[in-house]
């Protein structure tokens, strides 16, 4: 058969990678592998422009050593409000190695309150607490509160307390255990208080934080037995005798003196005593006794009360007890007759005899335990950091009971920290006086509910979520298990208010809860071997928890994220999409061979996030320095090579607070986000284009020198790709930059010696495709195919002026090999296909064309390629 050389067209109309089948089985129009494209666009393959710098952490005070050792290993974007203000904090929770010891790391909040203009650091966990790089960690936000959960460690709450942003133990901290009881100081009769003098009361106390709405546990109660009974009042009598010379009547000038207070009879308003006894016009003894009683009772300075009888006046001390026995009582009569008036004695008598009637107005004074005795191993600083108020509860009078267990406690009073117990010394002298409210009114006060008000510290686990006003956490590993789900109280506003009652029992076969993600109108609990559905129809409605999928779960904690009403996650079945509406799971088989083959040994370490502006989901494999991207708009997927990041997260845009963005962090602490505006340098790390990003080697070896270049220390940690020569297409991480000698060194050597004249690109976004196999419908697939020429068509070309990396590298994979054929062609980038053509010589039964362009700061959209093909009848193909 004579040689035939047809032209075979490759129209690139969709960024559709298909790794559900071997590369030689990919259908026309799909790619065996596709990397470095912006998959939002159809009709061509537009290059992923690059990323934009958000923040370099070593520029933040206190973070200068972020790039000294192992860098960050946990990274989460957070957005929460500065309480009681319109200010919003946005930033990142970072766990990182500051001591060259991954068993003793620290966790910090790096935040901005001015849209990224200035950044600050708040320590959440310092070194010295055994924070390891492998501990599970998670974060949630509720309005003005950020809650950070770390497995085996106390959960922390970060919030603005009115004067500073602080990080404290969540919930009651160590004060979830019963507090020490108060002690009785003294009791007494006091008309400003309302305790029954013969009553039995129990008094207990607890802490409260009025900002976070968190209580401590209630203290043990102290039982107070009151013993205050009324005593008799001293009495005396003033008698009027009808047998007297004045017929038992008072005459003008007669006086009665009671404890020095002079009451004088008067009928002409000319009295000299303290109080007038008005007798004008009175003619009977009974009228005179009433006049005396009225004079005494109307005297605000009187020490007695008076009761008029028919021929006498009974005097009674206003105070009970023996004090009245000292009140003097005398009389003085004027004129010739001195036998009309008589007193019972020189003083009142009979006061102070104890009765069986209890006093009705008493008080009890209690002391609080010493600050170091409130809870074992905790001191004033510990509870002062968590609480700002003391609540004091008491019972009503329990009467003659022998057992007080189960008594109902009511809130009687509170004591604010400010001005009352603002230091440990003041605390240790703190007292409270009990009895401010009468028993009849006490039941209308706040009641301590032993079922709902038993508060417990949030579990020490690294899994946490928020849904419908409640916080959900995995149970801490303990003798009780570790598979249960605990949730905060629906009756309390605080996101930290946990109790022993709110628990859903888990199944050990399902594994521990790894993530809580909200999708649609429900919350989903993702475990290793199960997916549960959590739903409630309203704030105080019961929670419904049901297992939707058994023996199917996620493979790693960060290998899942939510977008819209779906959760995108890596499961044992591959990359799955959980429908938040009906709970069904669908698979994305186009990435199966990446998940099951390429990533199988590190699948549990994959991290994921979502970018709303790109409408794309990112799955980061930091070991392979690559990302898998799902493009939701076009329902396609592709790869991103050279993605040397260690963490991925998403959240509202830092500068605007608007659409969620994806954020990636490097081992050196650089944070970047996809550059949708194409305003950066068009590189993976957004390294300044004032430096040399594309160049030619002037001295090679194991290091690279470019005598004409401008290098910078910011390049350390970035990837450098050799774009031509024996190392073409290979990248290595930069370990050092000598700005003076213009030399770059690498963490590991290139496969081949770097040669003079090799071209390179620093921190590029490598573009490459492995196209569908060379084929034609009318020609047998068992033919021997040969590629002898290629032409490329592209549009939207920019960034290639004075750029040495202005060429396509074109080659092919033959016979299902995983290695690119050594024979490649370098073809000039041009919008004119005739200027973008070259010769190539590769043959085989299965030939899959390969096109690559690695250049920093460049843009283009590849639309077509055309290959010149040689056909042969021979079905024998050499291995070389």
Residue pairs with C-beta under 8 A, 6 or more apart in sequence:
1 872
1 873
3 870
3 871
3 872
4 870
4 871
5 788
5 868
5 869
5 870
6 776
6 868
6 869
6 871
7 866
7 867
7 868
7 869
8 774
8 776
8 866
8 867
8 868
8 869
9 864
9 865
9 866
10 771
10 772
10 849
10 864
10 865
10 866
10 867
11 29
11 863
11 864
12 44
12 45
12 769
12 771
12 862
12 863
12 864
12 865
13 29
13 42
13 43
13 44
14 29
14 30
14 42
14 634
14 636
15 31
15 34
15 37
15 38
15 39
15 41
15 42
15 45
15 631
15 634
15 636
15 638
16 29
16 30
16 31
16 34
16 590
16 634
16 636
16 637
17 30
17 31
17 32
17 33
17 34
17 590
17 591
17 636
17 637
17 638
17 639
18 26
18 27
18 30
18 31
18 32
18 590
19 32
19 33
19 590
19 591
19 592
19 593
19 594
20 589
20 590
20 591
20 592
20 593
22 32
22 593
22 816
23 32
23 33
23 770
23 773
23 813
23 816
23 848
24 32
24 773
24 816
24 846
24 848
26 32
26 771
26 772
26 773
26 848
27 772
28 772
28 775
29 772
30 772
31 769
31 770
31 771
31 772
32 770
32 771
32 772
32 813
32 848
33 639
33 768
33 769
33 770
34 45
34 638
34 639
34 768
34 769
34 770
35 626
35 638
35 639
35 640
35 641
35 766
35 767
35 768
35 769
36 47
36 48
36 638
36 639
36 640
36 641
36 765
36 766
36 767
36 768
37 45
37 46
37 47
37 48
37 638
37 767
38 46
38 47
38 48
38 49
38 614
39 616
39 629
39 631
39 633
39 634
39 636
39 637
39 638
40 46
40 614
40 615
40 616
40 631
40 633
40 634
41 634
41 861
42 634
43 863
44 794
44 795
44 861
44 862
44 863
45 767
45 769
45 861
45 862
45 863
46 796
46 860
46 861
47 765
47 767
47 853
47 858
47 859
47 860
47 861
47 862
48 640
48 674
48 765
48 767
49 675
49 678
49 680
49 682
49 765
49 859
50 675
50 678
50 680
50 681
50 682
50 683
50 684
50 686
50 765
50 857
51 664
51 672
51 673
51 674
51 675
51 680
51 683
51 684
51 685
51 686
52 672
52 673
52 674
52 675
52 677
52 679
52 680
52 686
53 670
53 671
53 672
53 680
53 685
53 686
54 116
54 654
54 663
54 671
54 672
54 673
55 92
55 110
55 116
55 119
55 654
55 670
55 671
56 669
56 670
56 671
57 63
57 66
57 72
57 94
57 110
57 669
57 670
57 671
58 64
58 65
58 66
58 67
58 668
58 669
59 119
60 110
60 119
60 120
60 121
61 120
61 121
62 108
62 121
63 108
63 110
63 121
63 669
65 98
66 72
66 96
66 98
66 668
66 669
67 667
67 668
67 669
67 716
67 717
68 98
68 100
69 97
69 98
69 99
69 100
70 96
70 97
70 100
70 102
70 133
70 667
71 96
71 97
71 646
71 666
71 667
71 668
71 669
72 94
72 95
72 96
72 646
72 647
72 665
72 667
72 669
73 95
73 96
73 97
73 102
73 105
73 133
73 646
73 647
74 93
74 94
74 95
74 107
74 137
74 647
75 92
75 93
75 94
75 95
75 646
75 647
75 648
75 649
75 663
75 665
76 92
76 93
76 137
76 138
76 139
76 649
77 90
77 91
77 92
77 649
77 650
77 651
77 652
77 663
78 89
78 90
78 91
78 92
78 93
78 109
78 111
78 139
78 141
78 146
78 651
79 88
79 89
79 90
79 141
79 651
79 652
79 657
80 88
80 89
80 141
80 142
80 143
80 144
80 145
80 146
80 158
80 159
81 87
81 88
81 89
81 143
81 144
82 88
82 89
82 113
82 144
82 160
82 165
83 143
83 144
83 159
83 160
83 161
83 162
83 211
84 144
84 160
84 162
85 160
87 113
88 113
88 657
89 111
89 112
89 113
89 146
89 165
90 111
90 112
90 115
90 116
90 651
90 652
90 654
90 657
91 109
91 110
91 111
91 112
91 119
91 654
92 109
92 110
92 111
92 649
92 663
92 665
92 671
93 107
93 108
93 109
93 124
93 137
93 139
93 146
93 148
94 107
94 108
94 109
94 110
94 665
95 105
95 106
95 107
95 131
95 133
95 137
96 105
96 106
96 108
96 669
97 105
97 133
98 105
98 106
98 127
99 105
99 127
102 132
102 133
103 130
103 132
103 133
104 127
104 128
104 129
104 130
104 131
104 132
105 127
105 131
105 132
105 133
106 123
106 125
106 126
106 127
106 131
107 123
107 124
107 125
107 131
107 137
107 148
107 150
108 121
108 122
108 123
108 124
109 121
109 122
109 124
109 146
109 158
109 167
110 119
110 120
110 121
111 119
111 120
111 121
111 122
111 165
112 118
112 119
112 120
112 654
115 654
115 655
115 656
115 657
116 654
116 655
122 158
122 165
122 166
122 167
123 167
124 148
124 156
124 158
124 167
125 131
125 150
125 153
125 156
129 153
130 153
131 150
131 153
135 150
135 151
135 152
135 153
135 462
136 150
136 151
136 461
136 462
136 463
136 514
136 557
137 148
137 149
137 150
137 151
137 462
138 148
138 149
138 462
138 463
138 464
138 465
138 515
138 557
139 146
139 147
139 148
139 149
139 464
140 146
140 147
140 149
140 464
140 465
140 466
140 471
140 495
141 147
141 466
142 466
142 471
142 495
144 159
144 160
145 157
145 158
145 159
145 212
145 495
145 496
146 157
146 158
146 159
147 155
147 156
147 157
147 158
147 170
147 458
147 464
147 471
147 495
147 496
148 155
148 156
148 157
148 158
148 167
149 155
149 458
149 461
149 462
149 463
149 464
149 473
150 156
150 460
150 462
151 460
151 461
151 462
151 463
151 476
151 477
152 460
152 476
152 477
153 460
154 169
154 170
154 173
154 457
154 460
155 169
155 170
155 171
155 457
155 458
155 459
155 460
155 464
155 473
155 496
156 167
156 168
156 169
156 170
157 167
157 168
157 169
157 170
157 212
157 496
158 165
158 166
158 167
159 165
159 166
159 211
159 212
160 166
161 211
162 211
166 385
168 385
168 386
169 385
169 386
169 457
170 457
170 458
170 496
171 214
171 455
171 456
171 457
171 458
171 496
171 497
171 498
172 207
172 214
172 215
172 216
172 217
172 386
172 455
172 456
172 457
173 382
173 386
173 457
174 375
174 377
174 378
174 382
174 457
175 207
175 216
175 217
175 374
175 375
175 378
175 382
175 383
175 386
175 387
176 216
176 217
176 455
176 456
176 457
177 217
177 375
178 217
178 218
178 219
178 220
179 205
179 206
179 207
179 216
179 217
179 218
179 219
179 220
179 369
179 374
179 375
180 219
180 220
180 369
180 373
180 374
180 375
181 204
181 219
181 220
181 221
181 222
181 369
182 203
182 204
182 205
182 219
182 222
182 366
182 367
182 368
182 369
182 432
183 222
183 366
183 367
183 369
184 222
184 224
184 364
184 365
184 366
184 367
185 365
185 366
185 367
185 431
186 364
186 365
187 195
187 224
187 226
187 227
187 228
187 362
187 363
187 364
187 365
188 228
188 362
188 363
188 365
189 197
189 228
189 359
189 361
189 362
189 363
190 361
190 362
190 363
190 435
191 361
192 361
192 363
193 361
193 362
193 363
193 433
193 434
193 435
193 436
194 360
194 361
194 435
194 436
194 437
194 438
194 439
195 201
195 226
195 361
195 362
195 363
195 364
195 397
195 434
195 435
196 226
196 358
196 359
196 360
196 362
196 397
196 439
197 226
197 227
197 228
197 229
197 230
197 358
197 359
197 360
197 362
198 226
198 227
198 228
198 229
198 358
199 226
199 358
199 362
199 397
199 398
199 399
200 223
200 224
200 225
200 226
200 397
200 398
200 399
200 400
200 401
200 404
201 223
201 224
201 226
201 364
201 394
201 395
201 396
201 397
201 398
201 434
202 221
202 222
202 223
202 224
202 394
202 395
202 398
202 404
202 407
202 409
203 221
203 222
203 224
203 364
203 366
203 392
203 393
203 394
203 395
203 434
204 218
204 219
204 220
204 221
204 222
204 392
204 393
204 394
204 409
204 448
205 218
205 219
205 368
205 390
205 391
205 392
205 393
205 432
206 215
206 216
206 217
206 218
206 219
206 390
206 391
206 393
207 215
207 216
207 383
207 386
207 387
207 389
207 390
207 391
208 214
208 215
208 216
208 387
208 388
208 389
208 390
208 391
208 414
209 215
209 386
209 387
209 388
209 389
210 388
210 389
211 388
212 494
212 496
213 492
213 493
213 494
213 497
214 386
214 387
214 455
214 494
214 496
214 497
215 391
215 453
215 455
215 497
216 383
216 386
216 387
216 455
217 454
217 455
218 393
218 409
218 448
218 453
221 404
221 407
221 409
222 366
223 404
224 364
224 366
224 434
226 358
226 362
226 364
228 358
228 359
228 362
229 354
229 355
229 356
229 357
229 358
229 359
230 320
230 354
230 355
230 357
230 358
230 359
231 320
231 321
231 322
231 351
231 352
231 353
231 354
231 355
232 320
232 350
232 351
232 352
232 353
232 355
233 316
233 317
233 318
233 319
233 320
233 321
233 324
233 350
233 351
234 316
234 317
234 322
234 323
234 324
234 325
234 327
234 347
234 348
234 349
234 350
234 351
234 352
235 314
235 315
235 316
235 317
235 324
235 344
235 348
235 349
235 350
235 351
236 258
236 304
236 314
236 315
236 327
236 329
236 343
236 344
236 345
236 347
236 348
236 349
237 312
237 313
237 314
237 315
237 343
237 344
238 256
238 289
238 292
238 312
238 313
238 315
238 329
238 331
238 341
238 342
238 343
238 344
239 311
239 312
239 341
239 342
239 343
239 344
240 248
240 249
240 250
240 285
240 288
240 289
240 311
240 312
240 340
240 341
241 248
241 311
241 339
241 340
241 341
241 342
242 248
242 285
242 311
243 339
244 337
244 339
244 340
244 341
245 336
245 337
245 338
245 339
245 340
246 333
246 335
246 337
246 340
247 285
247 340
248 285
248 288
248 311
248 340
248 341
249 279
249 282
249 283
249 284
249 285
249 288
249 340
250 265
250 277
250 279
250 288
250 291
250 292
250 340
250 341
251 265
251 279
251 333
251 334
251 335
251 340
252 265
252 266
252 267
252 268
252 279
252 334
253 264
253 265
253 266
253 334
253 335
254 264
254 265
254 331
254 332
254 333
254 334
254 340
254 341
255 262
255 263
255 264
255 265
255 273
255 331
255 332
256 262
256 263
256 277
256 292
256 329
256 330
256 331
256 341
256 343
257 263
257 328
257 329
257 330
257 331
257 332
258 296
258 302
258 303
258 304
258 315
258 327
258 328
258 329
259 303
259 304
259 326
259 327
259 328
259 329
260 328
261 274
261 275
261 299
261 301
261 302
261 303
262 273
262 274
262 275
263 273
263 274
263 275
263 276
263 277
263 292
263 295
263 296
263 299
264 271
264 272
264 273
264 274
264 275
264 276
264 277
265 271
265 277
265 279
265 291
266 276
266 277
266 278
266 279
266 280
267 278
267 279
267 280
267 281
268 280
269 276
271 277
274 299
274 301
275 295
275 296
275 299
276 295
277 291
277 292
277 295
278 291
278 295
279 288
279 291
282 288
282 291
285 310
285 311
286 308
286 310
286 311
289 308
289 309
289 310
289 311
289 312
289 313
290 308
292 306
292 308
292 313
293 306
293 307
293 308
293 313
294 308
296 302
296 304
296 305
296 306
296 313
296 315
297 305
297 306
302 318
303 317
303 318
303 319
303 324
303 327
304 315
304 316
304 317
304 318
304 324
304 327
304 348
305 315
305 316
305 318
306 313
306 314
306 315
306 316
307 313
307 314
307 316
315 329
315 348
317 323
317 324
317 327
317 348
317 351
318 324
320 351
320 352
321 351
321 352
322 351
322 352
323 351
324 348
324 351
324 352
325 347
325 348
325 349
325 350
325 351
325 352
326 347
327 347
327 348
328 346
328 347
329 343
329 344
329 345
329 346
329 347
329 348
330 343
330 346
331 341
331 342
331 343
333 339
333 340
333 341
362 435
363 433
363 434
363 435
364 433
364 434
364 435
365 431
365 432
365 433
365 434
366 431
366 432
366 434
367 430
367 431
368 374
368 390
368 427
368 430
368 431
368 432
370 428
371 379
371 380
371 383
371 424
371 427
371 428
372 378
372 379
372 380
374 383
375 382
375 383
379 424
380 423
380 424
380 427
381 424
384 417
384 422
387 417
388 416
388 417
388 418
389 414
389 415
389 416
389 417
390 414
390 415
390 417
390 421
390 432
391 411
391 414
392 411
392 412
392 413
392 414
392 415
392 432
392 434
393 409
393 410
393 411
393 412
393 448
394 409
394 410
394 412
394 434
394 442
395 404
395 407
395 408
395 409
395 410
396 408
396 410
396 439
396 442
396 443
397 439
398 404
398 407
408 447
408 448
409 447
409 448
410 442
410 443
410 445
410 446
410 447
410 448
411 445
411 446
411 447
411 448
412 434
412 436
412 437
412 442
412 445
413 432
413 436
415 421
415 430
415 432
420 426
420 430
421 427
421 430
437 445
451 501
452 489
452 491
452 499
452 501
453 499
454 499
454 500
454 501
455 497
455 498
455 499
456 498
456 499
456 500
457 498
458 471
458 473
458 486
458 488
458 496
458 498
459 473
459 474
459 475
459 476
459 486
459 498
460 476
461 473
461 474
461 475
461 476
461 477
461 482
461 512
462 474
462 557
463 473
463 474
463 512
463 513
463 514
463 515
463 516
463 557
464 471
464 472
464 473
464 474
464 516
465 471
465 472
465 473
465 515
465 516
465 517
465 518
465 523
465 525
466 472
466 495
466 516
466 518
467 516
467 518
467 522
467 523
467 534
467 536
468 523
468 536
468 538
468 539
469 490
469 493
469 539
470 487
470 488
470 489
470 490
470 495
470 543
471 487
471 488
471 495
471 496
471 498
472 485
472 486
472 487
472 488
472 516
472 523
472 525
472 534
473 485
473 486
473 487
473 498
474 482
474 484
474 485
474 486
474 512
474 513
474 514
475 481
475 482
475 483
475 484
475 485
475 486
475 503
475 506
475 512
476 482
477 512
481 506
481 508
482 512
483 505
483 506
483 507
483 508
483 510
483 511
483 512
483 513
484 503
484 504
484 505
484 506
485 503
485 504
485 506
485 513
485 525
485 532
485 545
486 498
486 502
486 503
486 504
487 498
487 502
487 503
487 504
487 543
488 494
488 495
488 496
488 497
488 498
488 502
489 497
489 498
489 499
489 502
490 539
490 540
491 540
504 543
504 545
506 512
506 513
507 530
507 547
509 529
509 530
510 527
510 528
510 529
510 530
510 532
510 547
510 550
510 553
511 527
511 528
511 529
511 530
511 553
512 527
512 528
513 525
513 526
513 527
514 526
514 527
514 528
514 553
514 554
514 556
514 557
515 525
515 526
515 554
515 557
515 560
516 523
516 524
516 525
516 526
516 534
517 523
517 524
517 526
517 560
517 561
517 562
517 567
518 524
518 562
518 580
519 562
519 564
519 565
519 566
519 567
519 578
519 580
520 565
520 579
520 580
520 581
521 535
521 580
522 533
522 534
522 535
522 580
523 534
523 535
524 531
524 532
524 533
524 534
524 548
524 567
524 578
524 580
525 531
525 532
525 533
525 534
525 545
526 553
526 554
526 560
526 567
526 569
527 553
527 554
528 553
528 554
528 555
529 550
529 551
529 552
529 553
530 547
530 549
530 550
530 551
530 552
530 553
531 547
531 548
531 549
531 552
531 553
531 578
531 583
531 585
532 545
532 546
532 547
532 548
533 544
533 545
533 546
533 547
533 548
533 583
534 543
534 544
534 545
535 543
535 544
536 542
536 543
536 544
548 583
549 583
549 585
552 571
552 572
552 573
552 585
553 571
553 572
554 560
554 569
554 570
554 571
555 570
555 571
555 572
555 603
555 604
555 606
556 570
556 603
556 604
556 605
556 606
558 606
558 607
558 608
558 648
559 569
559 570
559 603
559 604
559 606
559 607
559 608
559 619
560 567
560 568
560 569
560 570
560 608
561 567
561 568
561 569
561 608
561 609
561 610
561 617
561 650
562 568
562 580
562 610
563 610
563 617
563 632
564 580
565 579
565 580
565 581
566 577
566 578
566 579
566 580
567 577
567 578
567 580
568 575
568 576
568 577
568 578
568 608
568 610
568 617
568 630
569 575
569 576
569 577
569 578
569 608
570 576
570 595
570 603
570 606
570 608
570 619
571 585
573 585
573 587
574 587
574 588
574 589
574 591
574 592
574 595
574 596
575 587
575 588
575 591
575 592
575 595
575 619
575 628
575 630
576 585
576 586
576 587
576 588
577 585
577 586
577 587
577 588
578 584
578 585
579 585
579 586
588 630
588 637
590 636
590 637
591 628
591 637
594 628
594 639
595 603
598 624
599 606
599 621
599 624
602 621
602 623
602 624
605 621
605 622
605 623
606 619
606 620
606 621
607 619
607 620
607 622
607 647
607 648
607 649
608 617
608 618
608 619
608 620
608 648
609 617
609 618
609 620
609 648
609 649
609 650
609 662
609 663
610 616
610 617
610 618
610 650
610 660
610 662
611 618
611 650
611 660
611 661
611 662
611 673
611 674
612 659
612 660
612 661
613 659
613 661
613 674
613 676
614 631
614 662
614 674
614 676
615 631
615 632
615 633
616 629
616 630
616 631
616 632
616 662
616 674
617 629
617 630
617 632
618 627
618 628
618 629
618 640
618 648
618 662
618 664
619 627
619 628
619 629
619 630
620 627
620 643
620 645
620 647
620 648
620 664
621 627
621 628
622 644
622 645
622 646
622 647
625 641
625 642
625 643
625 644
625 645
625 719
626 639
626 640
626 641
626 642
626 643
627 639
627 640
627 643
627 648
628 637
628 638
628 639
628 640
629 637
629 638
629 639
629 640
630 636
630 637
631 637
631 638
640 765
641 766
641 768
642 684
642 719
642 721
642 731
642 763
642 764
642 765
642 766
643 664
643 684
644 666
644 667
644 684
644 717
644 718
644 719
644 733
645 664
645 665
645 666
646 665
646 666
646 667
647 664
647 665
648 662
648 663
648 664
648 665
649 662
649 663
649 665
650 660
650 661
650 662
650 663
651 660
651 661
651 663
652 658
652 659
652 660
652 661
653 659
653 660
653 661
654 661
661 673
661 674
662 673
662 674
663 671
663 672
663 673
664 671
664 672
664 673
665 671
666 672
666 685
666 717
667 717
668 716
668 717
670 685
670 717
672 684
672 685
672 686
675 682
675 686
678 859
680 686
681 687
681 688
681 689
681 693
681 856
681 857
682 689
682 765
682 799
682 856
682 857
682 858
682 859
683 693
683 718
683 762
683 763
683 764
683 765
683 856
683 857
684 718
684 719
684 763
684 764
684 765
685 714
685 717
685 718
685 763
687 693
687 712
687 714
687 715
687 718
687 762
687 763
687 856
688 712
688 714
689 857
690 710
691 709
691 710
691 711
691 712
691 714
691 715
691 762
692 706
692 708
692 709
692 710
692 711
692 762
693 761
693 762
693 763
693 764
693 856
693 857
694 759
694 760
694 761
694 762
694 803
694 804
694 805
694 855
694 856
694 857
695 706
695 708
695 709
695 759
695 760
695 804
696 706
696 708
696 757
696 758
696 759
696 760
696 804
697 704
697 705
697 706
697 754
697 755
697 756
697 757
697 758
697 759
697 760
698 705
698 706
698 707
698 708
698 756
699 705
699 707
699 743
699 756
700 753
700 754
700 755
700 756
700 758
701 753
701 754
702 745
702 746
702 749
702 750
702 753
702 754
703 743
703 744
703 745
703 746
703 754
704 720
704 743
704 744
704 746
704 754
704 760
705 741
705 742
705 743
705 744
706 742
706 760
707 742
708 742
709 742
710 742
711 737
711 738
711 739
711 742
711 744
712 737
712 739
713 737
713 739
715 734
715 737
715 744
715 762
715 763
716 734
716 735
716 736
716 737
717 733
717 734
718 733
718 734
718 762
718 763
719 731
719 732
719 733
719 734
719 762
719 763
719 764
720 731
720 732
720 733
720 734
720 744
720 746
720 760
720 761
720 762
720 763
721 729
721 730
721 731
721 760
721 761
721 764
721 766
721 854
722 728
722 729
722 730
722 731
722 750
722 754
722 758
722 759
722 760
723 729
723 758
723 759
723 760
723 761
723 805
723 809
723 854
723 855
724 757
724 758
724 759
724 807
724 809
724 826
725 752
725 754
725 755
725 757
725 758
725 759
726 751
726 752
726 753
726 755
727 750
727 751
727 752
727 754
727 758
728 809
728 824
729 766
729 768
729 809
729 820
729 852
729 854
730 750
730 751
731 766
732 746
732 747
732 748
732 749
732 750
733 746
733 747
733 748
734 744
734 745
734 746
734 747
734 762
735 745
735 746
735 747
736 744
736 745
737 743
737 744
737 745
738 744
738 745
759 804
759 805
761 805
761 854
761 855
761 856
762 856
763 856
764 805
764 854
764 855
764 856
766 852
766 853
766 854
767 852
767 853
767 854
767 862
768 850
768 851
768 852
768 853
769 850
769 851
769 852
769 862
770 813
770 848
770 849
770 850
771 848
771 849
771 850
771 851
771 865
772 848
773 781
773 846
773 847
773 848
774 785
774 787
774 847
774 848
774 849
774 867
774 869
775 781
779 871
781 845
782 845
782 875
783 845
783 871
783 872
783 873
783 875
784 843
784 844
784 845
784 871
784 872
784 873
784 874
784 875
784 876
784 877
785 843
785 844
785 845
785 847
785 869
785 870
785 871
785 872
786 841
786 842
786 843
786 847
786 869
786 870
786 871
786 872
787 812
787 840
787 841
787 842
787 843
787 847
787 849
787 867
787 868
787 869
787 870
788 839
788 840
788 841
788 868
788 869
788 870
789 837
789 838
789 839
789 840
789 867
789 868
790 810
790 825
790 827
790 837
790 838
790 840
790 849
790 865
790 866
790 867
790 868
791 833
791 834
791 836
791 837
791 865
791 866
792 808
792 810
792 827
792 833
792 836
792 837
792 851
792 862
792 864
792 865
792 866
793 833
793 836
793 862
793 863
793 864
793 865
793 866
794 829
794 830
794 831
794 836
794 860
794 861
794 862
794 863
795 831
795 860
795 861
795 863
796 859
796 860
796 861
797 829
797 830
797 831
797 858
797 859
797 860
798 858
798 859
798 860
799 855
799 857
799 858
799 859
800 806
800 829
800 855
800 858
803 855
803 857
803 858
805 853
805 854
805 855
805 856
805 858
806 828
806 829
806 855
806 858
807 826
807 827
807 828
807 829
807 853
808 826
808 827
808 828
808 829
808 836
808 851
808 852
808 853
809 824
809 825
809 826
809 827
809 851
809 852
809 853
809 854
810 824
810 825
810 826
810 827
810 838
810 840
810 849
810 850
810 851
810 852
810 865
811 820
811 821
811 823
811 824
811 825
811 840
811 842
811 849
811 850
811 852
812 820
812 821
812 840
812 842
812 847
812 848
812 849
812 850
813 819
813 820
813 821
813 846
813 847
813 848
813 850
814 821
814 842
814 843
814 844
814 846
814 847
814 848
814 877
815 844
815 845
815 846
815 877
815 879
816 846
820 850
821 842
823 840
823 841
823 842
824 840
825 838
825 839
825 840
826 838
827 836
827 837
827 838
828 835
828 836
829 836
829 853
829 858
829 860
830 836
833 864
833 866
840 867
843 870
843 872
843 877
844 877
845 875
845 877
849 865
849 867
851 862
851 865
853 860
